[in-house]
Amino acid sequence: MRMRMYEPDPHAPEPEDFRALFLGECGESAEERRIREAAAHDVLTELIEEGESDEITRLNAAYAAQLSNRNVVLMTTRPAAAEAPAPGRTSADAEGKAA
């Protein structure tokens, strides 16, 4: 079996383009900034949605949120339900504490 070399997606943005989308360019006009920020918001929203099922996309969303200084909380795992103590026991008993 012959292994194929990794070939990057020719349509994928370059890392510099990704950073520029969220950080902006020196000297951009107010109109250019408004358009860029709207596009960055759309990209971040898409990354967050797709990141629910893909770890790499979730990391890209976290990076994009940091670049754009947005307060975004990304869930890496779903919180587990708290365990209820066994019948007849209290949560203090389960933790080994005296009541």
C-alpha positions, -999 to 999 in steps of 0.1 A, spaced: 0 0 0 14 33 -10 10 63 13 -2 96 -1 14 128 11 -8 154 28 -20 180 3 -35 211 19 -68 224 7 -60 251 -19 -91 270 -8 -83 270 29 -72 304 42 -36 310 51 -29 315 88 -21 351 81 -54 356 64 -72 340 94 -54 364 118 -61 394 96 -98 386 95 -100 388 133 -73 414 140 -78 437 111 -52 456 90 -34 487 99 -50 517 81 -83 500 73 -112 524 68 -143 524 91 -163 508 63 -136 481 57 -135 474 94 -173 471 96 -173 446 67 -144 426 81 -159 424 116 -192 412 101 -174 385 82 -153 376 113 -185 373 133 -200 349 107 -169 328 106 -167 326 144 -203 316 146 -198 288 121 -166 276 138 -185 274 172 -213 254 156 -190 230 138 -167 228 168 -194 210 188 -184 178 169 -148 185 158 -119 192 182 -97 210 157 -125 233 147 -133 239 184 -96 250 189 -98 273 159 -130 288 173 -112 294 206 -83 310 188 -106 332 167 -125 343 198 -92 353 215 -81 372 184 -114 391 182 -115 397 220 -150 382 222 -161 367 254 -171 333 242 -173 302 263 -166 270 243 -178 237 257 -151 211 253 -172 184 270 -207 182 282 -210 185 319 -219 152 335 -249 149 358 -241 149 395 -242 114 410 -270 110 435 -260 92 468 -272 57 472 -306 52 488 -303 58 526 -271 77 523 -264 114 522 -239 132 500 -218 137 532 -217 99 537 -206 94 501 -178 119 506 -167 101 538 -177 130 561 -196 125 594 -230 140 596 
